[in-house]
Amino acid sequence: MEIDPQQLQMKQAQQQEQQERETTKKSIIGQVLSQEAAARLNTICLAKPDKGKQLEAFIINLATSGRLMGKMSEPELISIVEQLNKQTSKNTKVKFDRRRAALDSDSD
């Protein structure tokens, strides 16, 4: 199975673009967050990657639109996390099927 050189070139270009975007993102976040806030963001990214990406995108949007003056402190980051949690809160509902549970009796 031969690899098409054109496909290989395209894949390398995509990887390079992805790396450049990551570098730019880390640079912006490093400039606008205090050390404590950056540590908190890293913890969030490790625990909940989806929430972390959403928060990073929100912070970058604030920074690039000019709505963020100075470095963001940890309490400010926490308030943003709470706001995002209110917007994206999910109602969890547990449904317990008693009929199926009655069939799985351990008393046999």
trRosetta pair geometry for C-beta under 8 A, 3 or more apart (Angstrom, degrees):
i j d omega theta_ij theta_ji phi_ij phi_ji
3 7 6.7 -123 180 72 78 113
3 8 5.5 72 145 -58 117 115
4 7 4.1 76 74 7 104 108
4 8 6.8 -175 89 -10 53 84
5 8 5.4 -54 -146 38 35 115
5 9 6.3 39 154 -22 67 104
6 9 5.7 -51 -150 33 31 113
6 10 6.5 31 152 -18 63 105
7 10 5.7 -53 -149 36 33 111
7 11 6.3 34 153 -20 66 106
8 11 5.7 -54 -147 36 30 112
8 12 6.4 30 154 -18 64 106
9 12 5.8 -56 -149 37 30 110
9 13 6.3 31 153 -20 64 107
10 13 5.7 -55 -149 36 31 112
10 14 6.4 32 153 -19 65 105
11 14 5.7 -53 -149 35 31 112
11 15 6.4 31 153 -18 64 105
12 15 5.7 -54 -147 37 32 111
12 16 6.3 34 153 -20 65 106
13 16 5.7 -53 -147 36 31 112
13 17 6.4 33 153 -19 64 104
14 17 5.7 -53 -148 35 32 112
14 18 6.4 34 152 -20 64 106
15 18 5.6 -53 -148 35 32 114
15 19 6.4 33 153 -19 65 105
16 19 5.7 -53 -149 36 32 112
16 20 6.4 34 152 -20 65 105
17 20 5.6 -54 -148 36 32 112
17 21 6.4 33 153 -19 65 104
18 21 5.8 -53 -149 35 31 111
18 22 6.4 31 152 -18 64 106
19 22 5.7 -54 -148 37 32 112
19 23 6.3 34 153 -20 65 106
20 23 5.7 -53 -146 36 31 113
20 24 6.3 31 154 -18 64 106
21 24 5.8 -55 -147 38 30 111
21 25 6.2 32 154 -21 65 108
22 25 5.6 -55 -145 37 29 113
22 26 6.3 26 157 -16 65 107
23 26 6.0 -56 -146 38 28 108
23 27 6.2 31 154 -23 63 109
24 27 5.6 -56 -148 35 29 115
24 28 6.4 27 156 -17 65 105
25 28 6.0 -55 -149 36 29 107
25 29 6.3 23 156 -13 64 110
25 56 6.5 42 -178 167 118 124
25 60 6.3 -50 -134 -84 79 142
26 29 5.8 -57 -143 42 30 109
26 30 6.0 34 156 -23 65 109
27 30 5.8 -56 -147 36 26 113
27 31 6.5 23 155 -19 61 108
28 31 5.8 -61 -152 35 30 110
28 32 6.3 1 162 -1 67 114
28 59 7.9 150 124 119 105 94
28 60 5.4 70 109 -119 146 88
28 63 5.4 148 179 96 110 154
28 64 7.3 -20 -144 -55 146 91
29 32 6.4 -71 -139 46 28 94
29 33 5.7 -2 175 2 69 121
29 38 6.8 118 147 -116 98 95
29 41 7.0 -146 -172 113 128 164
29 56 6.3 -38 -83 -140 135 92
29 59 6.2 66 -111 108 86 135
29 60 7.0 -50 -63 -71 83 87
30 33 6.9 -63 -120 45 18 92
30 38 6.8 44 -110 -108 55 141
31 63 7.4 109 84 -153 105 144
31 71 7.9 -134 150 -100 45 86
32 59 6.5 165 94 170 134 104
32 62 7.7 148 173 92 155 103
32 63 4.6 -100 -63 -96 157 128
32 68 5.6 32 -154 130 128 145
32 71 6.2 164 -174 -126 34 55
32 72 5.7 32 150 0 84 102
33 37 4.1 -135 -166 96 99 114
33 38 4.4 132 111 -61 128 81
33 41 6.5 -56 -136 -6 166 140
33 59 7.2 1 -59 -170 109 147
33 71 6.4 64 175 -165 8 89
33 72 5.2 -35 -107 59 59 97
33 77 7.0 46 -132 -72 108 132
34 37 4.7 90 50 11 78 104
34 38 6.9 -141 91 -7 37 88
34 71 4.9 101 -62 146 74 125
34 72 6.6 -128 -4 84 82 47
34 73 5.2 21 4 -113 140 51
34 74 6.5 -82 68 -34 120 73
35 38 5.7 -55 -146 36 29 112
35 39 6.4 31 154 -20 64 105
36 39 5.7 -53 -150 35 31 112
36 40 6.4 32 150 -19 64 105
36 73 7.0 14 67 -167 116 66
36 74 4.0 -60 120 -49 113 125
37 40 5.5 -51 -148 36 34 113
37 41 6.3 36 152 -20 65 104
37 71 7.7 173 30 163 138 93
37 72 5.4 165 -175 104 173 88
37 73 6.0 174 -49 171 122 20
37 74 4.6 -153 -73 -81 69 55
37 76 7.2 -18 -102 62 137 90
37 77 4.3 147 -143 -25 102 143
38 41 5.6 -51 -147 36 32 113
38 42 6.4 35 153 -20 64 103
39 42 5.7 -52 -149 35 32 112
39 43 6.5 35 151 -20 63 104
40 43 5.7 -54 -152 34 32 114
40 44 6.5 33 151 -19 65 104
40 74 5.5 122 -18 -135 144 96
40 77 5.6 135 85 105 137 143
40 78 7.2 -73 177 -65 158 81
41 44 5.6 -52 -149 35 34 112
41 45 6.3 35 152 -20 66 105
41 52 6.8 111 -179 -144 71 91
41 55 6.5 -159 -133 115 94 130
41 56 7.0 103 -172 -78 124 82
41 59 7.7 -26 -111 -20 143 159
41 77 6.6 -97 -58 -162 92 144
42 45 5.6 -53 -147 36 32 113
42 46 6.5 32 154 -18 64 104
43 46 5.8 -56 -151 35 31 110
43 47 6.3 18 157 -10 66 111
44 47 6.0 -63 -142 44 29 103
44 48 6.1 -41 -179 50 68 91
44 51 6.0 -100 172 106 104 107
44 52 4.8 155 116 -90 87 88
44 55 6.2 12 115 29 148 156
44 81 7.0 -135 -103 -113 150 132
45 48 7.7 -82 -122 70 15 51
45 49 6.1 42 -170 -114 61 55
45 52 3.1 122 -98 -155 63 158
45 53 7.5 95 -122 -45 91 57
45 56 7.4 44 -85 -41 117 120
46 49 7.7 17 -121 -69 10 74
46 52 7.6 96 -1 -61 35 153
47 51 8.0 -28 90 56 87 123
47 52 7.9 133 54 -47 67 115
48 51 3.9 22 117 27 122 117
48 52 6.1 154 90 -22 67 87
49 52 5.4 -57 -144 37 31 116
49 53 6.3 31 160 -19 67 103
50 53 6.0 -54 -150 34 29 108
50 54 6.5 29 152 -18 63 107
51 54 5.6 -55 -149 37 33 114
51 55 6.2 32 153 -19 66 107
51 81 8.0 56 168 -143 116 93
51 84 7.4 129 -155 124 90 134
52 55 5.7 -56 -146 38 30 110
52 56 6.2 32 155 -20 65 105
53 56 5.6 -51 -144 36 32 112
53 57 6.3 33 155 -19 64 105
54 57 5.9 -56 -151 36 28 111
54 58 6.4 29 151 -20 63 107
54 84 6.4 140 124 -165 121 140
54 88 7.6 10 164 -36 168 161
55 58 5.6 -53 -148 35 32 113
55 59 6.3 31 155 -18 66 105
55 77 8.0 61 -176 -165 126 92
55 80 7.0 112 -142 121 95 114
55 81 6.4 -1 -109 -95 132 80
55 84 6.4 -114 -87 -5 82 170
56 59 5.8 -56 -147 37 31 109
56 60 6.2 29 155 -17 66 108
57 60 5.8 -55 -145 39 30 110
57 61 6.2 34 153 -23 64 107
58 61 5.6 -54 -149 34 29 114
58 62 6.6 31 152 -19 63 103
58 80 6.6 165 119 176 136 124
58 84 6.7 -118 -32 -80 165 128
59 62 5.7 -51 -151 34 33 112
59 63 6.3 29 153 -17 65 107
59 68 7.6 52 -164 -74 66 158
59 72 7.1 -109 -138 16 111 160
59 77 7.9 1 -90 -118 126 92
59 80 7.5 87 -75 141 85 165
60 63 5.6 -56 -145 39 32 110
60 64 6.0 21 161 -12 68 110
61 64 6.2 -59 -137 42 25 101
61 65 6.0 14 165 -10 62 116
62 65 6.3 -69 -144 43 21 102
62 67 4.9 -90 -156 73 73 102
62 68 4.3 80 139 -43 103 114
63 68 4.9 -41 -88 43 56 137
68 72 6.4 -46 -158 -56 120 107
72 76 4.8 -125 -166 90 85 132
72 77 5.7 102 140 -58 117 87
73 76 4.9 98 55 8 73 104
73 77 7.1 -133 101 -5 39 89
74 77 5.5 -54 -147 36 35 113
74 78 6.3 39 154 -22 67 103
75 78 5.5 -50 -146 34 35 115
75 79 6.5 36 154 -20 65 101
76 79 5.8 -52 -152 33 33 110
76 80 6.6 33 150 -18 64 103
77 80 5.6 -54 -152 35 35 112
77 81 6.4 38 149 -21 66 103
78 81 5.5 -51 -149 34 34 114
78 82 6.4 35 152 -20 65 103
79 82 5.6 -50 -148 35 34 113
79 83 6.5 38 151 -20 64 103
80 83 5.6 -51 -149 35 34 113
80 84 6.4 33 153 -16 66 104
81 84 5.8 -55 -148 39 31 110
81 85 6.3 35 151 -23 65 106
82 85 5.5 -51 -147 34 32 115
82 86 6.6 35 153 -21 64 101
83 86 5.8 -52 -153 31 32 111
83 87 6.6 28 151 -16 64 107
84 87 5.6 -57 -149 38 35 111
84 88 6.0 -3 164 11 70 113
85 88 6.5 -74 -135 55 25 85
85 89 6.1 54 160 -70 65 87
86 89 6.0 -20 -144 -23 26 115
96 101 7.2 2 174 -27 94 140
97 100 4.5 41 108 17 115 111
97 101 6.7 155 94 -14 63 90
98 101 5.4 -60 -146 42 38 113
98 102 6.1 43 155 -27 71 104
99 102 5.8 -53 -151 30 30 112
99 103 6.9 28 152 -19 61 104
100 103 5.8 -55 -155 31 36 112
100 104 6.8 21 153 -8 66 108
101 104 6.1 -64 -150 42 35 103
102 105 6.9 -4 -177 -50 42 99
105 108 6.3 114 96 -27 91 89
